Amino acid sequence: MTQPKKLFIKTYGCQMNVYDSERMAEAMGGQGYVQTDSPDDADMILLNTCHIREKAAEKVYSELGRYKVLKAERPDLKIGVAGCVAQAEGEEIMRRQPMVDLVVGPQSYHRLPELEAKARSGEKALDTDFPEEDKFERLQARPKAKRGPTAFLTVQEGCDKFCAFCVVPYTRGAEVSRPADRVLTEARDLVERGVREITLLGQNVNAYHGHDRGLAGLIRELAAIDGLERIRFTTSHPNDMDDALIAAHGDCEKLMPYLHLPVQAGSDRILKRMNRHHTAEAYLKLVERLRAARPDLHLSGDFIVGFPEETEADFQATLDLVEAVQYGSAFSFKYSERPGTPAAERPQVPEAEKDDRLQRLQALLVRQQRALQDAMIGREVGVLFEKAGRRPGQMVGKSDYLHAVYVESDGLARGDLRRVRIVESSPNSLRGVLA
């Protein structure tokens, strides 16, 4: 009996890359591969890369360097690089790391089986095109194996916003939306296999136009699927948060009261330099409308400190915006140059100033997060349990607001959705008892 080949995938970056890695594994499953948790016994290693974080490409080259010994020991081992770094630096990757057998961009991974076959024949395989065909239609049907209670589902890719700091338009291409009927078919299949919560993904997900009523229309159709109990979406742009989507937050019970709505900065001068096409005031008014529709909505955001030419007054405007919004959670980063983006060519803020501002911003965000978590004590929330906790009889799941919640109970199982009363708040989680 032929032994299956083993595939090791290391995923960097966002939830969309997690979803893409799942689909790549499924595509290679049709070629006789099964996934392994270790590169040491793999027949193929695939790095699914992200180009957003600082020194992203160098981290990939460093990781590839660790596999030189494995390649020397097993010349038949195939090594591939996928994702956004692959898209940005395809030929350069093969030049700097000749041991790499294949490179595939995020819009071409449906061709991965063909590229693997080419690599097996001894040729180098490179595909960083933006093909006209729909990669999701070209992928094999998802296997019918039982799934965990939560799943990601990509509905939109690419971005037309061209923020001055961002490489996504260059690595993922223009905004493209999947047709609603195909999304709904995949969602129903996931629910049949045990999924109870779906997070809709897109680089600019609320720009989705695959449904004649936009993302709100898609959400309402998903909400009609029996067995699907929760819906989330990420990541949003403030300029695409339309009236219908705001209304859905108020009257669609399955749409969870948590929204990731990046603003990046609180200074209008910096927002303009970032090419964000909105002001701080417009963002705050949008938050008011969202909370009028859903008063218990928890907001998350993204912030960049030390953007080129940012002054202390600009940074103070960001702190003022954060104080006004009161975030439940947020992600904050020092600006770092991305070659080829407009901001990379501008005067840079000294690193020491970036460090100081990041520490001050994160301290404020942590205080807000803790205050909102502490305010959960005594409240009753829904919790979807996903896995066993660290102690016997303990289960952990996510609340409606995406908090990690621990409960001691021998009667709970993975996939249970139960009401829980919160009794304790810790730095990164909550503890509750079944209501």
Buried (B, 14 or more C-beta within 10 A) or exposed (E): EEEBBBBBBEBBBBBBBBBBBBBBBBBBBEBEBEBBEEBEEBBBBBBBBBBBEEEBBEBBBEBBEEBEEBBEEEEEBBBBBBBBBBBBBBEEBBEBBEBBBBBBBBBBBBBBBBBBEBBBEEEBBBBBEBEEEEBBEEBBEBEEEEBBBBBBBBBBBBBEBEBBBBBBBBBBBEBBBBBBEBBBEBBBBBBEBBBBBBBBBBBBBBBBBBBEBBBBBBBBBBBEBEEBBBBBBBBBBBBBBBEBBBBBBBEBEBBBBBBBBBBBBBBBBBBBBBBBBBBBEBBBEBBEBBBEBBEEBBBBBBBBBBBBBBEEEBBBBBBBBBEEBBBBBBEBBBBBBBEEBBBBEBEBBEEEBBEBBBEBBBEBBEEBBBEBBEEBBEBEBBBBBBEBBEEEEBBBBBBBBBBBBBBBBEEBEBBBBBEBBBEBBEEEBBBBEBE
